[in-house]
């Protein structure tokens, strides 16, 4: 494959990956690892429930008569800002994420963000006007990025290497569980004539956050974060317990720990732990560009049109019955969950670039077809002779969008980001992705109703054009990260000497049977002063 298909000059010898692949015992036959994975679901996986719940709730509440009347039937820019406030709140919190993660660790960062979201959900349900409702959604949005960055990192840093890609891919699948829950709740409250029809869903948005607050401290902290904090004994014990089922003599854990310790030592020696690190080297600048574009792609590929304005799209082709809209809404959410779950289990079978290219090309085909059917459906409605075939085709392409989007932008997003960024900059790198994703989300959720109102079906053409750019960018700029541990990818774009330094530490454990250094100050003892950094 052409383009950026190579892994880069700094890809390390995959010694630990080979050791992990030699382990033929399945995860569900390992009691400690099995318990860890089950605990990850309500604590970390469940975080995206809130985002999915929010997108579907706003979509569904616009169909609820009591919400429409209570807030004065918002239209145009007001309707856009109500939906976009969640993304705007998220943007405001992003500068603090790296500092919070570095200081307090992954678990306490999740708790902090969850508390903020509980406060936002309470205010949202008690809102007395549109302004208060918007402020509540700003608060909700302010809390979510900290949780997402911390949880996606924690999943990748706790998981056994063989299962890590699937677990990080399942992280985004919880988004659809949140969508289904919100769609079902709003469908159930649709016929309530009082304000409880919209207040109940608004208050229930706090439930995932309450679960995370209750259970996240039962999870171990990230071993990588503990090594960074010079708490190496604790880090080693966590790896022994969950990656070797308590076997302190496990060759794999010794090699993994040596790799983590050496790699983080090299990273910290060359890192100032600031936002400036993201532009300091050519490799970091490329990571930043890819993360920026990936953030835009996840929001500017047309998904927000379906997530937030499905009711408006159906109304444009003459489907204005609120019950019908709710049924399509719920059915589409269930379909997205099926697609997202299925694709998540493919990430160990296909390379990252192949999946991203399949995603972008298929999305372009869907959007072109959808644009054509939408034009025919609206023309039939305007002429007074509804085009049933075009209406059915339009709904079909809305449903066809989901599997195409899930191939790349749902299944791979956090898997790819965790692999792309080295530990020292991972929280800032994912936060940078969140920044552009949230800005793009804010822009599209604000602009979508305006575009649909002013240019109707022609608005879909803008997404077709952007998808062409996405295909080209993925082909030429996305590197391959398939089949490596996080540490083996840490110096993907840097001098290979850095990767060789880390690989040498692993070889000493595996080949020469030397014991890894476990003790306070061990991380700082690694010397890499002779290794030149590529700038």
C-alpha positions in Angstrom: 0.0 0.0 0.0 1.2 3.5 -0.8 0.9 6.7 1.1 2.0 6.6 4.7 1.7 2.9 5.1 5.0 2.3 6.8 5.2 2.4 10.6 8.0 4.9 10.7 11.7 4.8 11.3 11.3 4.6 15.1 9.2 1.5 15.4 10.8 -0.8 17.9 11.4 -4.6 17.6 8.1 -6.1 18.8 9.6 -8.5 21.4 6.8 -7.9 24.0 4.2 -8.3 21.3 5.6 -11.7 20.3 5.6 -12.8 23.9 2.0 -11.7 24.3 1.0 -13.6 21.1 2.7 -16.7 22.5 0.3 -16.7 25.4 -2.6 -19.0 24.2 -4.7 -18.7 27.4 -7.9 -16.7 26.7 -8.7 -13.7 28.9 -11.8 -15.2 30.3 -9.8 -18.1 31.8 -7.7 -15.6 33.8 -9.7 -14.6 36.9 -7.8 -11.4 37.7 -7.8 -10.1 34.1 -11.4 -11.1 33.7 -12.4 -9.1 36.8 -10.4 -6.1 35.5 -12.2 -6.2 32.2 -15.7 -6.5 33.7 -14.9 -3.6 36.0 -13.7 -1.5 33.0 -17.2 -1.5 31.5 -19.2 0.5 34.1 -16.3 2.7 35.0 -14.5 3.6 31.8 -16.5 2.2 28.9 -19.6 3.8 30.5 -18.3 7.3 30.1 -19.3 7.5 26.4 -22.8 6.6 27.6 -23.1 10.3 28.6 -22.1 11.6 25.2 -24.4 9.2 23.4 -27.3 9.9 25.8 -26.8 13.7 25.2 -26.8 13.6 21.4 -29.9 11.4 21.3 -31.7 13.2 24.0 -31.4 16.6 22.2 -32.4 14.9 19.0 -35.4 13.3 20.7 -36.5 16.2 22.9 -36.9 18.4 19.8 -39.8 16.0 18.9 -41.4 16.1 22.5 -44.3 18.6 22.4 -43.8 19.8 26.1 -40.1 20.6 25.4 -41.0 22.5 22.3 -43.7 24.6 24.0 -41.7 25.2 27.2 -38.7 26.6 25.4 -40.7 28.5 22.8 -40.1 26.2 19.8 -36.4 27.1 19.3 -35.4 27.6 15.7 -32.3 28.6 13.7 -29.4 29.8 15.7 -31.1 29.3 19.1 -31.8 25.7 18.2 -28.2 25.3 17.1 -26.7 26.8 20.2 -28.8 24.6 22.5 -27.4 21.5 20.7 -23.8 23.0 20.4 -23.5 24.2 24.0 -22.3 20.7 25.0 -19.4 20.9 22.6 -18.6 24.5 23.6 -18.4 23.5 27.3 -16.0 20.7 26.3 -13.8 23.1 24.4 -13.4 25.4 27.5 -12.2 22.5 29.7 -9.5 21.2 27.3 -6.5 23.4 28.5 -6.8 21.8 31.9 -6.9 18.1 31.0 -3.2 17.5 30.7 -2.4 19.1 34.0 -5.2 17.3 35.8 -4.2 13.9 34.4 -0.5 14.4 35.2 -1.2 15.5 38.8 -4.1 13.4 39.9 -3.9 10.3 37.7 -6.5 8.7 35.5 -9.0 7.6 38.2 -9.3 10.8 40.1 -9.6 12.8 36.8 -12.6 10.6 36.0 -14.2 11.3 39.4 -13.7 15.1 39.0 -15.2 15.2 35.5 -18.1 13.0 36.6 -19.0 15.3 39.6 -19.1 18.2 37.2 -21.5 16.3 34.9 -23.8 15.4 37.8 -24.1 19.1 38.6 -24.8 20.0 35.0 -27.6 17.3 34.7 -29.3 18.6 37.8 -29.3 22.1 36.6 -30.5 21.0 33.1 -33.6 19.3 34.6 -34.5 22.3 36.7 -33.9 24.9 33.9 -36.6 27.6 33.8 -35.7 29.0 30.4 -33.5 28.4 27.4 -30.6 30.4 28.8 -30.4 28.2 31.9 -30.7 25.1 29.8 -27.8 26.2 27.7 -25.7 27.0 30.8 -26.5 23.5 32.1 -25.3 21.9 28.9 -22.1 24.0 29.0 -21.4 22.5 32.4 -22.2 19.0 31.2 -19.8 19.5 28.3 -17.1 20.9 30.6 -16.9 17.7 32.5 -17.0 15.1 29.7 -13.5 15.6 28.0 -11.6 14.9 31.2 -13.4 11.7 31.6 -13.0 10.6 28.0 -9.3 11.4 27.9 -8.6 9.7 31.2 -10.8 6.6 30.6 -9.5 5.9 27.0 -6.0 6.2 28.3 -6.6 4.0 31.3 -8.2 1.3 29.2 -5.2 1.2 26.9 -2.7 1.3 29.7 -4.4 -1.4 31.9 -5.4 -3.9 29.1 -3.3 -6.9 28.2 -1.7 -6.2 24.8 -3.7 -8.9 22.9 -7.0 -7.5 24.0 -6.1 -3.8 24.1 -7.3 -2.9 20.5 -10.7 -4.5 21.0 -11.2 -2.8 24.4 -10.3 0.6 23.2 -12.5 0.1 20.2 -15.4 -0.9 22.4 -15.0 2.4 24.4 -16.9 4.3 21.7 -19.5 1.6 21.3 -20.9 2.7 24.7 -21.9 5.9 22.9 -24.6 3.9 21.1 -25.9 2.3 24.3 -26.3 5.8 25.6 -28.2 6.8 22.4 -30.5 3.8 22.7 -31.2 4.5 26.4 -32.0 8.1 25.7 -34.2 7.3 22.6 -36.1 4.7 24.6 -36.6 7.0 27.6 -37.7 9.9 25.4 -40.0 7.6 23.5 -41.5 6.5 26.8 -42.0 10.0 28.1 -43.2 11.4 24.7 -46.9 11.1 25.7 -46.5 12.8 29.1 -48.3 16.1 28.8 -46.3 17.8 31.7 -42.7 19.1 31.7 -41.7 15.8 33.2 -41.6 14.6 29.6 -38.3 16.4 29.1 -37.2 16.8 32.7 -36.9 13.0 33.4 -34.5 12.4 30.5 -32.5 15.5 31.5 -32.0 14.2 35.1 -31.3 10.7 34.0 -28.3 11.9 32.1 -26.4 12.0 35.4 -26.8 8.2 36.0 -23.6 7.1 34.1 -21.6 9.6 36.0 -22.9 8.4 39.4 -21.9 4.8 38.5 -18.4 6.0 37.6 -18.1 7.9 40.9 -19.2 4.8 42.8 -16.9 2.2 41.1 -13.9 3.8 39.5 -11.7 3.6 42.7 -12.1 -0.2 42.6 -9.9 -0.1 39.4 -6.1 -0.1 39.7 -4.3 3.1 38.6 -2.5 3.2 35.3 0.9 1.4 35.7 2.4 4.0 33.3 1.3 6.9 35.5 2.6 5.2 38.6 6.0 4.7 36.9 6.0 8.4 35.9 5.3 9.2 39.6 8.2 7.0 40.7 5.9 4.5 42.3 7.4 1.7 40.4 6.7 -1.0 43.0 3.0 -0.4 42.8 3.1 -0.4 39.0 5.0 -3.7 39.0 2.5 -5.3 41.4 -0.5 -4.3 39.2 1.2 -5.8 36.1 1.9 -9.0 38.0 -1.7 -9.3 39.3 -3.5 -8.6 36.1 -1.1 -9.6 33.3 0.5 -12.7 35.0 -2.2 -13.8 37.4 0.1 -13.2 40.4 3.2 -14.9 38.9 6.1 -12.6 39.9 8.5 -14.7 37.8 6.5 -14.2 34.6 8.9 -13.5 31.7 6.2 -11.5 30.0 5.6 -9.1 32.9 9.3 -8.6 33.5 9.8 -7.8 29.8 6.7 -5.6 29.7 7.8 -3.7 32.9 11.3 -3.2 31.6 9.9 -1.8 28.3 7.5 0.5 30.1 10.1 1.7 32.5 12.8 2.4 29.9 10.4 4.0 27.4 8.8 6.4 29.9 12.3 7.2 31.2 13.4 8.2 27.7 10.2 10.1 27.1 10.4 12.1 30.4 14.1 12.9 29.8 13.1 14.7 26.5 9.7 16.1 27.7 8.9 19.3 29.5 5.4 18.0 30.2 3.8 21.1 28.6 1.7 21.9 25.6 4.9 23.1 23.8 6.0 19.5 23.5 3.3 18.9 20.9 5.2 21.1 18.4 8.8 20.6 19.6 9.8 17.9 17.0 8.8 16.9 13.5 7.3 13.7 14.9 5.2 15.4 17.4 4.0 17.9 14.9 2.9 15.1 12.6 1.0 13.4 15.5 -0.6 16.8 16.3 -1.7 17.2 12.6 -3.2 13.7 12.4 -5.0 14.2 15.7 -6.3 17.6 14.6 -7.6 16.1 11.3 -9.0 13.0 13.0 -11.0 15.3 15.4 -12.4 17.2 12.4 -13.2 14.0 10.5 -15.1 12.4 13.3 -17.5 15.4 13.3 -17.4 16.7 9.7 -18.3 13.4 8.0 -22.0 14.1 8.3 -22.7 12.2 11.5 -23.9 15.2 13.5 -26.6 15.7 10.9 -28.1 12.4 11.8 -27.3 12.5 15.6 -28.8 15.9 16.3 -31.2 16.6 13.4 -32.8 13.3 12.3 -36.2 14.7 13.1 -35.6 17.7 10.7 -34.3 15.4 8.0 -37.4 13.2 8.2 -39.7 16.3 8.2 -38.0 17.5 5.0 -39.2 14.4 3.1 -42.7 14.7 4.6 -42.4 12.4 7.6 -43.6 14.7 10.4 -45.4 12.3 12.7 -43.6 12.4 16.1 -44.2 8.7 16.9 -42.8 7.7 13.5 -39.7 9.9 14.1 -39.2 8.4 17.5 -39.4 4.9 16.1 -36.8 5.7 13.4 -34.7 7.3 16.0 -34.7 4.3 18.3 -34.3 1.8 15.4 -31.3 3.7 14.1 -29.7 3.8 17.6 -30.1 0.0 17.9 -28.6 -0.5 14.4 -25.6 1.7 15.3 -24.9 -0.4 18.4 -25.0 -3.6 16.4 -22.6 -2.1 13.7 -20.3 -0.6 16.3 -20.0 -3.8 18.4 -19.4 -5.9 15.3 -16.7 -3.6 13.9 -14.9 -3.3 17.3 -14.0 -7.0 17.0 -12.5 -6.6 13.6 -9.6 -4.3 14.8 -7.4 -7.3 15.5 -8.0 -8.7 11.9 -7.4 -5.7 9.7 -4.8 -3.0 9.6 -5.6 0.5 10.7 -5.1 2.2 7.3 -7.2 -0.4 5.5 -10.1 0.3 7.9 -9.8 4.1 7.7 -9.7 4.0 3.9 -12.7 1.6 3.7 -14.5 4.0 6.1 -13.9 7.2 4.2 -14.5 5.8 0.7 -17.8 4.0 1.7 -19.0 7.2 3.5 -18.5 9.2 0.3 -20.5 6.7 -1.7 -23.3 6.8 0.9 -23.4 10.6 1.0 -23.5 10.9 -2.7 -26.4 8.4 -2.9 -28.2 10.1 0.0 -27.9 13.5 -1.6 -29.5 12.2 -4.8 -32.4 10.5 -3.0 -32.9 13.5 -0.7 -33.3 15.8 -3.7 -35.8 13.5 -5.4 -37.8 13.1 -2.1 -38.0 16.8 -1.5 -38.9 17.5 -5.1 -41.8 15.0 -4.8 -43.0 16.5 -1.6 -42.9 20.1 -3.0 -44.8 19.0 -6.1 -47.6 17.5 -4.1 -46.8 14.0 -5.4 -44.7 12.3 -2.7 -42.0 10.1 -4.2 -42.3 7.0 -2.0 -39.3 5.3 -3.6 -37.0 8.3 -2.9 -38.4 8.5 0.7 -37.5 4.9 1.3 -34.1 5.3 -0.3 -33.4 8.3 1.9 -34.2 6.4 5.1 -32.1 3.5 3.8 -29.0 5.6 3.2 -29.4 7.1 6.7 -29.2 3.6 8.1 -26.4 2.6 5.6 -24.3 5.5 7.0 -23.8 3.7 10.4 -21.7 0.7 9.3 -19.5 2.8 7.1 -18.8 5.4 9.8 -18.2 2.7 12.4 -15.4 1.0 10.4 -13.1 3.9 11.1 -14.3 6.8 13.1 -16.0 4.9 15.8 -14.1 1.6 16.2 -10.6 3.0 15.7 -10.7 6.5 17.1 -9.3 5.9 20.6 -7.5 2.7 19.6 -5.5 4.7 17.1 -4.9 7.8 19.3 -3.7 5.7 22.2 -1.3 3.9 19.8 -0.2 7.2 18.1 0.8 9.2 21.2 3.6 8.2 23.6 2.7 8.1 27.3 4.3 11.5 28.3 2.1 13.3 25.8 -0.9 11.0 25.6 -3.4 13.0 27.7 -2.4 16.2 25.9 -2.5 14.5 22.5 -6.0 13.1 23.0 -7.1 16.4 24.5 -5.9 18.1 21.3 -8.0 15.7 19.3 -10.9 16.5 21.6 -10.3 20.2 21.0 -10.7 20.0 17.3 -13.5 17.4 17.5 -15.5 19.6 19.9 -14.9 22.7 17.8 -16.0 20.8 14.7 -18.9 19.4 16.6 -19.9 22.9 17.9 -19.6 24.3 14.4 -21.6 21.6 12.7 -24.4 21.4 15.3 -24.8 25.1 15.2 -24.6 25.4 11.4 -26.6 22.3 10.4 -30.1 23.7 11.0 -29.2 26.9 9.3 -27.8 25.1 6.3 -30.8 22.8 6.0 -33.2 25.7 6.3 -31.4 27.9 3.7 -30.3 25.4 1.0 -32.2 22.3 1.8 -30.7 19.1 0.3 -27.9 21.0 -1.3 -26.3 21.3 2.2 -25.4 17.6 2.0 -23.0 18.4 -0.9 -20.6 20.2 1.5 -20.1 16.9 3.3 -19.5 15.1 0.0 -16.7 17.5 -0.8 -15.1 17.2 2.6 -15.1 13.4 2.5 -13.0 13.6 -0.7 -10.4 15.5 1.3 -10.6 12.9 4.1 -9.8 10.1 1.7 -6.7 11.9 0.4 -5.5 12.8 3.9 -5.8 9.3 5.3 -4.0 7.8 2.3 -1.0 10.1 2.5 -0.7 10.9 6.2 -2.0 8.1 8.4 0.8 5.7 9.6 0.2 2.1 10.3 0.2 1.1 14.0 -1.2 -2.4 13.8 0.3 -5.2 15.9 2.5 -3.4 18.3 2.5 -2.6 22.0 2.2 1.1 23.1 5.9 1.2 24.0 6.9 -0.3 20.7 5.1 2.6 19.0 6.3 5.3 21.4 9.0 6.5 18.9 7.1 5.9 15.7 8.3 9.1 14.1 11.5 9.7 16.0 15.1 8.5 15.7 15.3 4.7 15.6 18.1 4.9 18.3 15.4 5.8 20.8 13.3 2.7 19.9 16.5 0.6 20.0 17.3 1.8 23.5 13.9 0.6 24.8 14.2 -2.7 22.9 17.7 -3.3 24.4 16.2 -3.1 27.9 13.7 -5.8 27.0 16.4 -8.0 25.4 18.4 -7.9 28.6 15.4 -9.4 30.5 14.3 -11.9 27.8 17.6 -13.0 26.4 20.1 -12.4 29.2 17.6 -13.0 32.0 18.5 -9.9 33.9 16.0 -8.7 36.5 14.2 -5.3 35.8 15.1 -2.5 38.1 12.3 -2.2 40.6 12.7 0.5 43.3 12.2 4.2 44.0 14.1 6.3 41.6 14.5 3.5 39.1 12.8 5.5 36.3 15.1 8.4 36.5 18.1 6.1 36.4 17.8 5.5 32.7 20.5 7.3 30.7 19.8 8.4 27.2 22.0 11.4 26.9 23.9 9.9 24.0 20.8 9.6 21.9 20.1 12.5 19.6 16.6 13.6 19.1 15.2 14.2 15.6 13.9 17.8 15.4 
